[in-house]
Amino acid sequence: MSEQMVCHAQNEDAGQRLDKWLNLQIPSLTRTAIQRLCEEGHILAEGKPLPKNYKLRGTEQIEVLIPDAKPLDVCPQPLPIDIVYEDEDLLVVNKPKGMVVHPAPGNLDGTLVNALLYHCEGRLSSINGVIRPGIVHRIDKDTSGLLMVAKTDEAHHFLAEQIKEHSFTRIYNGVVYGGFQNSAGTVDAPIGRNPNDRKKMCVTEKNSKPAVTHYQVLERLGSFTHMEFRLQTGRTHQIRVHMAYQGHPLAGDPVYGPKKVIASLGGQCLHAKTIGFIHPRTKEYMEFTSQLPEYYLSFLELLRKGSAV
């Protein structure tokens, strides 16, 4: 059944942005969910739909209509998945390179979500809708490594807040072109959609969000460098964009790397090695680390031997 809620703005609320204010009034709805409801015309005042960036006057009666959940049309599939940890609230999965995290139009099967729906018998959080059930954060198709998945809406809210507050540990390993003068450093450069190619991201001041990546050299390998990256923020393609911006694109990256791609890598040489978070139920810090995949280790050995790539 659809649900309708009414929130009354007070004089002291005047000037506040609608989505931010509603998030405080209805904590069970994330700002992303509120923004989606605005875009779909389900948040109104005086019968008129309000945009997500509407500024309150302080006298409105805000109606919020939460429509019935759409039937899930993404099919569970018995696909192999490497589960590192699981309990009644969440899972930690080690995603292989080449596997898409969630379905998209025209690509509704073979994804991690299809596998999770089968494994969990549909018991995943509904916060991100029918296409991305349980998905709190993502990694790219050709990035391997650890991913956290929420089984309940309560766990999803708790974990998503840690990501928002930058208290969620995310450490990656990657191989990049070129050498670094310093053994460690930080890239602090905002990331937004590339105005010339909407499928790509770029460092830009326009319509962007803050993005911070801390890096450390693990091993110098001739014309390549083995790196560790610690994410302070988690923007789309963040490591790939920041390294390309520094003149050190990831080896194998077909989007942000050189035109002559190392095809044998099958995409960027990047692995989500470690994640850490406070458990939503026990409130204890948990951390998980995964081994580098075989393709990655083989590439490192080639570089150590000085072999041509």
Order of alpha helices (4+ residues) and beta strands (2+ residues): beta-alpha-alpha-beta-beta-beta-beta-beta-alpha-beta-alpha-beta-beta-beta-beta-beta-beta-beta-alpha-beta-beta-alpha
